[in-house]
Amino acid sequence: MFTLTSLKFCVRGEPLQPGVCPTNDVQHWDKIVFMITSPAIARQVNLTANTELDVKVLDDPHKVADVKQKVLDFLKIPKAPKTAIKILTVDYAIICTSPSTTAAATQTRVAAKR
């Protein structure tokens, strides 16, 4: 079981209470805010270079993530140079997918090295 304790969200103005979520129903999502710094790579994926963009990806919180590679994989250009991507911030949310629990999501912002 995974206990959610640091909840900062509310529904219709009412604070949500901490809940318990079965371990198999816990999901860890990353919101990666980034820029494509290479005009050639930006053209390849039909996006604008040097513009703030974001992707949301399911993550395994028990493993060290290569955030730039996650972005390249999401954009379907896994072999592109990692120097073409600049990570601005990484936010994450932990959610419970079990419909039978009163558990809610928690989220945190993590500043990225520039």
C-alpha positions as CSV (number, residue, x, y, z in Angstrom):
1,M,0.0,0.0,0.0
2,F,1.1,3.6,-0.7
3,T,-0.1,6.3,1.7
4,L,-0.7,9.7,0.3
5,T,-0.2,12.3,3.0
6,S,0.9,15.7,1.6
7,L,-2.2,16.7,-0.3
8,K,-2.7,20.3,-1.4
9,F,-5.7,19.9,-3.6
10,C,-9.4,20.4,-3.0
11,V,-12.7,19.6,-4.8
12,R,-15.4,22.3,-4.8
13,G,-13.5,24.2,-2.1
14,E,-13.3,21.2,0.3
15,P,-9.8,19.9,1.2
16,L,-9.1,16.4,0.2
17,Q,-8.3,13.9,2.9
18,P,-5.1,11.7,2.8
19,G,-5.9,8.3,1.5
20,V,-4.4,4.9,0.9
21,C,-3.8,3.5,-2.6
22,P,-2.9,0.0,-3.5
23,T,0.7,-0.1,-4.7
24,N,-0.3,-1.5,-8.1
25,D,-2.6,1.5,-8.6
26,V,0.0,4.2,-8.0
27,Q,1.3,6.1,-11.1
28,H,4.1,8.6,-11.2
29,W,3.8,11.1,-14.1
30,D,6.4,13.6,-15.2
31,K,5.7,16.9,-16.9
32,I,8.9,17.9,-18.7
33,V,9.1,21.5,-19.8
34,F,11.8,21.9,-22.4
35,M,13.0,23.8,-25.5
36,I,14.3,22.4,-28.7
37,T,17.5,24.5,-29.3
38,S,18.3,23.1,-32.7
39,P,16.4,24.6,-35.6
40,A,17.0,21.5,-37.7
41,I,15.6,19.2,-35.1
42,A,12.6,21.5,-34.5
43,R,11.9,21.5,-38.2
44,Q,12.2,17.7,-38.3
45,V,9.4,17.3,-35.6
46,N,7.4,20.3,-37.0
47,L,7.8,22.4,-33.8
48,T,9.2,25.8,-33.1
49,A,12.8,26.1,-31.9
50,N,13.6,28.0,-28.7
51,T,9.9,27.9,-27.6
52,E,8.8,26.5,-24.2
53,L,7.1,23.1,-24.8
54,D,6.1,20.3,-22.5
55,V,5.3,16.6,-22.5
56,K,3.7,14.4,-19.9
57,V,5.1,10.9,-19.5
58,L,4.5,8.0,-17.2
59,D,7.7,7.3,-15.1
60,D,9.1,4.7,-12.8
61,P,10.1,6.5,-9.6
62,H,12.4,3.7,-8.6
63,K,14.8,4.3,-11.5
64,V,17.0,7.2,-12.5
65,A,15.5,8.8,-15.6
66,D,17.3,10.3,-18.6
67,V,14.9,13.2,-19.0
68,K,16.3,14.4,-22.3
69,Q,16.0,10.9,-23.7
70,K,12.4,10.7,-22.5
71,V,11.7,13.9,-24.5
72,L,13.5,12.6,-27.6
73,D,11.6,9.3,-27.4
74,F,8.3,11.1,-27.0
75,L,9.0,13.2,-30.1
76,K,9.9,9.9,-31.9
77,I,13.4,11.0,-32.7
78,P,15.4,8.8,-30.2
79,K,18.7,9.0,-32.0
80,A,18.7,12.8,-32.2
81,P,21.5,14.5,-30.2
82,K,20.6,15.3,-26.6
83,T,22.3,18.7,-27.0
84,A,19.3,19.7,-29.2
85,I,17.1,19.7,-26.1
86,K,17.2,22.1,-23.1
87,I,15.3,21.0,-20.0
88,L,13.7,23.9,-18.2
89,T,11.7,22.2,-15.4
90,V,10.3,18.9,-14.4
91,D,7.0,18.6,-12.5
92,Y,5.7,15.4,-11.2
93,A,2.4,14.1,-10.0
94,I,1.6,10.9,-8.1
95,I,-1.9,9.6,-8.7
96,C,-4.0,6.7,-7.6
97,T,-5.9,5.0,-10.5
98,S,-8.0,2.9,-8.1
99,P,-11.7,4.1,-8.4
100,S,-12.5,2.6,-5.0
101,T,-10.1,4.8,-2.9
102,T,-10.5,8.3,-1.7
103,A,-6.8,9.0,-2.5
104,A,-6.0,12.0,-4.6
105,A,-3.0,13.3,-6.6
106,T,0.0,15.1,-5.2
107,Q,2.3,17.1,-7.3
108,T,5.7,18.8,-7.0
109,R,7.9,21.0,-9.1
110,V,11.6,20.2,-9.5
111,A,13.9,22.9,-10.9
112,A,16.2,21.7,-13.7
113,K,19.8,22.4,-14.1
114,R,20.3,24.9,-16.9
